[in-house]
Amino acid sequence: MSAEYESVALSGHHDVAGFDCGVSSLNAWLAEQALRAQQAGTARTFVWVTAEVPEKVWAYFSLAPTEVARDVLSRGQSSGYATVPGYLLARLAVHTDLRGLGYGGQVLIDALSRAASAAEAGGGRLVVVDALDNAAASFYRHHDFTPVKGDSRRLVLKMANVRKLLG
Ligand SMILES: CC(C)(COP(=O)(O)OP(=O)(O)OC[C@H]1O[C@@H](n2cnc3c(N)ncnc32)[C@H](O)[C@@H]1OP(=O)(O)O)[C@@H](O)C(=O)NCCC(=O)NCCS
């Protein structure tokens, strides 16, 4: 992670309404749903802030437990069970002012590392993403995610490969 930014759990102090990643549904999720989902225990959101202006959000991602049906996975991704447990990277976005500077990749590493820690404590074989559009799917393919069978927008990365990626 860039030294300038720190990744912290979302709280009521963050200016969620001021965040703009250029995709209205992702802005609206952060502004209207993320804190409620966190309080309900359905998804956990982390935001990137600076020490100087700790309420300003520069990037965020949300993680939630999930499971994937074995029959949409390749043999190496699945296990002996009908469903395979993992973590859904439910949202990930970078402020438009930071686009194309390498931050998206760093935010993804942050999200994967938190998913890997959760898997270390409680299991989980996959990280799953539902890409919003083809550009987002391409971003995840660039980072070694592969589409599940029959859905090019749902992509997975094995936790074993996450650990390799994180070194
Ligand atoms: C997708 C998003 C997170 C990328 O963030 P970013 O900061 O612009 O991307 P980065 O500069 O960190 O790029 C990291 C790497 O991914 C690559 N990349 C970025 N966007 C890409 C795309 N659409 N397709 C393929 N590769 C992509 C970059 O070339 C770079 O490669 P490198 O590390 O080999 O040099 C950002 O554009 C964003 O927030 N978009 C709106 C929200 C969104 O679509 N989120 C996806 C959730 S479904």
The ligand as a Gaussian input file, in Angstrom:
#p B3LYP/6-31G(d) Opt

LIG

0 1
 C      -11.165000      -0.681000     -12.141000
 C      -10.355000       0.291000     -11.263000
 C      -10.458000      -0.149000      -9.810000
 C       -8.891000       0.264000     -11.714000
 O       -8.158000       1.151000     -10.884000
 P       -6.954000       2.010000     -11.441000
 O       -6.331000       2.687000     -10.259000
 O       -7.413000       2.866000     -12.550000
 O       -6.004000       0.887000     -12.051000
 P       -4.428000       0.757000     -11.825000
 O       -3.779000       1.993000     -12.311000
 O       -4.145000       0.361000     -10.412000
 O       -4.078000      -0.467000     -12.725000
 C       -3.468000      -1.627000     -12.162000
 C       -3.174000      -2.582000     -13.273000
 O       -4.425000      -3.001000     -13.840000
 C       -4.441000      -2.707000     -15.211000
 N       -5.796000      -2.281000     -15.551000
 C       -6.481000      -1.225000     -15.086000
 N       -7.727000      -1.203000     -15.609000
 C       -7.786000      -2.287000     -16.434000
 C       -8.797000      -2.819000     -17.267000
 N       -9.994000      -2.276000     -17.370000
 N       -8.509000      -3.946000     -17.970000
 C       -7.298000      -4.550000     -17.879000
 N       -6.314000      -4.084000     -17.091000
 C       -6.568000      -2.977000     -16.387000
 C       -3.447000      -1.586000     -15.406000
 O       -2.935000      -1.581000     -16.725000
 C       -2.384000      -1.959000     -14.405000
 O       -1.555000      -2.970000     -14.939000
 P       -0.007000      -3.188000     -14.458000
 O       -0.045000      -3.343000     -12.956000
 O        0.402000      -4.437000     -15.163000
 O        0.703000      -1.942000     -14.886000
 C      -10.847000       1.744000     -11.424000
 O      -10.790000       2.106000     -12.787000
 C      -12.263000       1.998000     -10.905000
 O      -12.453000       2.278000      -9.730000
 N      -13.248000       1.914000     -11.828000
 C      -14.632000       2.183000     -11.474000
 C      -15.161000       1.123000     -10.589000
 C      -15.047000      -0.256000     -11.162000
 O      -15.272000      -0.507000     -12.340000
 N      -14.706000      -1.194000     -10.271000
 C      -14.615000      -2.589000     -10.600000
 C      -15.617000      -3.258000      -9.712000
 S      -16.777000      -4.266000     -10.459000

